[in-house]
Amino acid sequence: MIVRSIHKGRGFRQRLVLLGLLVLLSGCAHHYAPEALADPYGFFSGIWHGIALPYSLSCNIVSWFVSIFGFHFLSDIQIIGRPNTGLFYYLGFFLGISLYGGSAAGAPQRGT
């Protein structure tokens, strides 16, 4: 009885078709070249990419804006380097971004 109620109706067929489409589309996923996997971005590259974040972000915004008009300008600039080493890359990226934050040591004290 339970098996028949699951297979009844269009809901099951729609889910099956959706699952099939997802499996087919997963074959189109981006794969990295073996050369890129042999030397992924690491900690120090993450620091550099964090420092360059404002510039790469502005390039991405300009690239998006001019692509509306059909021009492809600066489209190969990425914000995050891929493939990367994961945690250490993102730690370096965070440290690179934090260089723009400054410090609160020079802030005036309240009540003095």
C-alpha positions as CSV (number, residue, x, y, z in Angstrom):
1,M,0.0,0.0,0.0
2,I,2.7,2.5,1.0
3,V,4.7,1.8,-2.2
4,R,1.7,2.4,-4.4
5,S,0.9,5.7,-2.7
6,I,4.4,6.9,-3.3
7,H,4.4,6.0,-7.0
8,K,0.9,7.5,-7.6
9,G,0.5,10.9,-9.1
10,R,2.7,13.3,-11.0
11,G,4.8,14.4,-8.0
12,F,6.9,11.3,-8.1
13,R,7.5,11.6,-11.9
14,Q,8.4,15.3,-11.6
15,R,10.9,14.5,-8.8
16,L,12.4,11.7,-10.9
17,V,12.7,14.0,-13.9
18,L,14.3,16.7,-11.8
19,L,16.7,14.2,-10.3
20,G,17.7,13.0,-13.8
21,L,18.3,16.6,-14.9
22,L,20.4,17.3,-11.9
23,V,22.5,14.2,-12.6
24,L,23.0,15.3,-16.3
25,L,23.9,18.9,-15.3
26,S,26.4,17.7,-12.8
27,G,28.5,16.5,-15.7
28,C,28.8,20.1,-16.9
29,A,30.4,21.2,-13.6
30,H,33.7,23.1,-13.9
31,H,36.8,20.9,-13.5
32,Y,40.3,22.3,-12.9
33,A,43.2,21.4,-15.1
34,P,45.7,19.0,-13.5
35,E,48.4,21.7,-13.5
36,A,46.2,24.0,-11.4
37,L,45.5,21.2,-8.9
38,A,49.2,20.5,-8.6
39,D,49.8,24.1,-7.3
40,P,46.7,25.6,-5.6
41,Y,46.7,29.0,-4.0
42,G,47.9,29.0,-0.4
43,F,48.2,31.2,2.7
44,F,50.4,33.9,1.2
45,S,48.3,34.1,-2.0
46,G,45.3,34.5,0.3
47,I,47.0,37.5,1.9
48,W,47.7,39.0,-1.5
49,H,44.2,38.4,-2.7
50,G,42.8,40.0,0.5
51,I,44.9,43.1,-0.1
52,A,43.8,43.3,-3.7
53,L,40.1,42.8,-2.8
54,P,39.0,46.4,-3.3
55,Y,40.6,46.5,-6.7
56,S,39.3,43.2,-7.9
57,L,35.9,44.0,-6.6
58,S,35.8,47.3,-8.5
59,C,37.0,45.5,-11.6
60,N,34.2,42.9,-11.3
61,I,31.6,45.7,-10.9
62,V,33.0,47.5,-14.0
63,S,33.1,44.2,-15.9
64,W,29.5,43.5,-15.0
65,F,28.3,47.0,-16.0
66,V,30.0,46.9,-19.4
67,S,28.8,43.4,-20.0
68,I,25.2,44.8,-20.0
69,F,26.2,46.6,-23.2
70,G,27.8,43.5,-24.8
71,F,31.4,44.3,-24.0
72,H,33.6,41.8,-22.2
73,F,36.2,43.8,-20.3
74,L,38.2,42.5,-17.3
75,S,36.0,39.4,-17.2
76,D,38.9,37.1,-16.2
77,I,39.6,38.8,-12.8
78,Q,38.3,36.8,-9.9
79,I,37.9,37.9,-6.2
80,I,38.8,34.5,-4.7
81,G,41.5,32.4,-6.2
82,R,40.5,28.8,-7.1
83,P,41.6,26.1,-6.6
84,N,42.9,27.0,-3.1
85,T,44.1,25.1,-0.1
86,G,41.0,25.9,1.9
87,L,41.3,27.0,5.5
88,F,44.8,28.5,5.3
89,Y,43.9,30.4,2.1
90,Y,40.8,31.9,3.7
91,L,42.8,32.7,6.8
92,G,45.3,34.6,4.7
93,F,42.5,36.3,2.8
94,F,41.0,37.5,6.0
95,L,44.3,38.8,7.2
96,G,44.8,40.6,3.9
97,I,41.4,42.2,4.2
98,S,42.0,43.1,7.9
99,L,44.9,45.3,6.9
100,Y,42.4,47.9,5.7
101,G,40.6,47.9,9.1
102,G,43.1,49.9,11.0
103,S,43.2,49.8,14.8
104,A,41.3,51.2,17.7
105,A,44.4,52.0,19.8
106,G,44.3,55.7,18.8
107,A,40.6,56.1,19.6
108,P,39.9,58.6,22.4
109,Q,38.8,57.2,25.8
110,R,35.4,58.1,27.2
111,G,35.2,59.6,30.6
112,T,38.8,60.9,30.8
